Amino acid sequence: MIQGRNINISRIRDDTPLVCDLSFTLNDGEKAVIIGEEGNGKSTLLRFIVDPTSIDGYVTYSGDMLLNGSKLGYLPQTLPQSDRDVLVSEYLNANGANQRKLAQLLDEVCLPADMLFQTRRMDTLSGGEKVKLQLVRVLLDEPDVLLLDEPTNDLDLGTLFWLEDFLCQCEQAVLFVSHDEMLIEKVAMMVIHLEQTPSKKECVNTVAHLPYTDYMEARRRAFDKQTQIARKEKSQFDAKMERFRQLFERVQFEQRTISRGDPSGGRLLKKKMHTIKSMGARFEKEKEKLTKLPVMEQPIFLTLPEVSIPRTKEIMRLDIDKLTVGERVLSKNIHLEVFGGEHIGIIGDNGVGKTTLLRRVDEELKKLNRLSHFYMPQDYMEKLPSDMTAVDFLAPNADKAAVTQARTTLGSVKFMREEMTCPVSRLSGGQRAKLLFLKFALERYSVLVLDEPTRNLSPLSNPVIRNILEDYDGAIISVSHDRKYLAQVCDKLFRLTKDGLEQQ
């Protein structure tokens, strides 16, 4: 069991409160998820629990974490820099690891046993392979509590199903951050929700011992009920105040028009006005006690421009005899045809070459130069110069109208003024993802090539992104393991194997 008591966390650079007086208890075996919009402090809270000193210089913090003797196992979002040049065999065998346990865990996460002897560097592995190996290392230490930051990033569907089953059945307590709504729905029985007011000057933290779907429904019902009560009370109060205003104005009028020859009547009106003013003071106090209209953090707002492409128009025909990385053959005999308006999803095991295939698609579209296209890579910084601001990225010519439009559009996805003008290297992964979405929302592209487009967006933003991509009239060629995205957005699904593309 671990306990958080009166935790407060504020970002230093803009004095934004992320966590306010948060207290929670995670009991043995409980599974809890931290949710919130991008930039609301989910990963920061997780790191605070693991080691508060790891966030020194970025935030200020107070409060206590009581571990009660529990051993923590932490899986960060990305492989630490210090491990990237390490050989796979050295990474796995660090600290004299138990070989039998290692082999068992490798099998459970669908990695070959020869990983124990591989001399490849960790940074040469696919994203999914890195996540699996980090998870193996965490589980080797047999922790009591698992703290997982986006554990599903880059996992193939097979390993994702394994992870769901493992998290549901494991005896350890689990606290995790994830963008995968289906994982959250199946695993989480407790929700820690980090919200911010529209001005980002205040934050609201909610701890609910409910499954995710029940929490979201209860939250919606409570919001609707409070809204109804607040509006009814305000309507009744406004009617009362209107009657008060009419009474006040009538007595005020009588005071102005009463004859000086009627001192007795004047005294009565003065006494009556005193009573009315006392009544007004009571109404002001009553107003403070009215039920307030609830403030709920609103989802992002985003639309894509209309694109008109005939369904019969061939966008691209791609034939690849061998898909390679260096001298390594990933797949062969790949054939892909894309027509106007098709939304194609590509799935496959980790390391089979899905990202490499998308890069080839991007290169082919550049060579054809038939239609404008936008490529969204897994590593957003391939598209985002680290020293450029969000406004500069969206309005590179610094045209006044374009800058105004860029700021307005950034506001629609909840960028604050400071976030619009700071280097993109300081933005969170989710904010960088939103920035790329805004790029093709402001410009008219006929084809979108998207590598894991929902991987860094919160479960609160993802429904919005799915809806706009589902309605997009242009062609989409995407790699994803997000099951809700694949079901809603993609009308054609392929699996990439070592023998090519297989339509599902």
C-alpha positions, 0 to 999 in steps of 0.5 A, a space after each residue: 500500500 502507498 499513500 499520497 498526502 496533501 501533494 501540491 505541484 506547480 510548474 516553475 516556468 509559468 507558475 501553473 498549478 498541476 496538482 493541488 492538495 491531492 491525497 489518495 491511497 493505493 491498496 495492495 492489488 488495486 489498479 488505478 489510472 491517472 487521466 487528464 489533458 496533455 500538459 496537466 502533469 500526469 507524468 510529473 505526478 508519477 515521477 514525484 511518487 517514484 523520486 521527487 528529486 527527479 523533478 527538481 528545477 522543473 516544478 515546485 512541490 510539497 506533500 508526502 508519499 508514504 510507501 509503507 515498505 512497498 517496493 516500487 517498479 517504474 517504467 518511464 515513457 522513454 528509454 533513459 539516455 544512459 541505456 541507449 548505447 547499452 547492448 541488449 544482452 548487457 541490459 538484460 543481464 545487468 545485476 546478475 539477473 536470474 536466467 530462467 526468470 529472464 527467459 520466462 519473461 521474454 517468452 511472456 512478452 513475445 520476445 525471442 530467447 536469443 535476446 539474452 545474447 544479442 549484441 545490438 544496441 538498445 537504441 537500434 531496437 523498435 519502439 515496442 521492443 524497447 518497451 518490452 525489455 524495460 518491462 522485463 527489467 522492471 518485473 525482474 525486481 519483483 516490485 510490490 507496486 508498478 508505476 507505468 508511464 504510457 506502457 502501451 506506446 509502440 506495443 503490437 496488438 499481441 503484446 497489448 493483449 498480454 499486457 491487459 491480461 497481466 495487469 488485470 491478473 497481477 497481484 501488485 498494485 498498479 498506477 499507470 498513465 495511458 492513452 489507450 482507452 480500452 486498456 483503461 476501461 479493462 484495467 482501472 478500478 480507480 481514477 485520479 483525474 487531473 483537471 485545470 480551469 480554462 485560465 490554468 490558474 487553478 487545478 481540480 483533482 478528483 479521486 474516484 474508486 470507480 472503473 473508468 467508464 463508470 467514473 466518466 458516466 457519473 461525472 457527466 451525470 453529476 455535471 448535468 445535475 449540478 448545471 440543472 440545479 444551478 440554473 434553476 436556483 439562478 432563475 428563482 434568484 433572478 425573479 426574486 431580485 427583479 421583484 426587489 428591484 421594482 420595490 426599491 425603485 417604487 419606494 425611491 420614487 415615492 421618496 423623491 415625490 413626497 411632499 415636504 409637508 408630510 414629514 410623517 410619510 417621509 419618516 415611514 418611507 425612510 424606514 421602509 427604504 432601510 428595511 429594503 436595503 437590509 433585504 438587499 444585503 441578505 440577498 447578496 449573502 444568499 447569492 454567495 450560497 447559490 449552487 455554482 455552475 460547474 466548470 469542466 475542462 473542455 475537450 479540444 476543438 479541431 476541424 480539418 478542411 474539406 478535400 475532394 478526391 474521387 474514390 476511383 482516383 489512384 493515389 499511389 501504387 507501391 511495390 517493394 521486393 525487400 523492405 530493409 533496414 541496413 542489411 537486415 530484411 524486415 519484409 518482402 513482396 509488399 504490394 500496396 494500392 491506395 485510392 481516393 478517400 481510403 482510410 488504411 490502417 497497418 498493424 503488425 508485430 514489433 520490429 516487422 518494419 511498419 515505421 520503415 514502410 511508412 517512410 517509404 510511402 512518404 518517399 514515394 508520395 514525394 516522388 509522385 508529387 501528384 497530391 499534397 500529403 503530410 507525414 506525421 512520424 512517431 518522433 515528432 521532433 523530426 518535423 518540429 525544429 526544437 528551437 522554433 515556437 508553436 506560432 512560428 511553426 504554424 505561421 513561418 512567414 510571420 504574416 500578421 493574419 497568419 500569426 493571428 490565425 495560428 494563435 486562435 487555432 492553438 487556443 482551440 486545442 488549449 495552448 496557453 500564451 506562454 506555450 505558444 511562444 516557448 520552444 517546442 522542445 519544452 512542450 509535452 509529447 501530447 502538445 507536440 502531437 496537437 501541433 502537427 494535427 494543427 499543421 494539417 488542419 490549417 493547410 489543405 492536404 489530400 493524403 495523410 501518412 500517420 505513424 501512431 497518430 493517437 499515441 501521445 494524446 489523452 483518452 479525453 482528446 482521442 475521441 475528438 481526433 478519431 471523429 475528425 479523421 473519420 470524417 476526413 475526405 482525403 486518403 489516410 495511410 496509418 500505422 496504429 495499435 489503438 483499437 478504437 482508432 482502427 475500428 472507427 477511422 480505418 475502413 481497410 486494414 492490413 497486417 505487415 508480416 515478414 512475407 508482405 501485407 495481408 488484408 484483414 
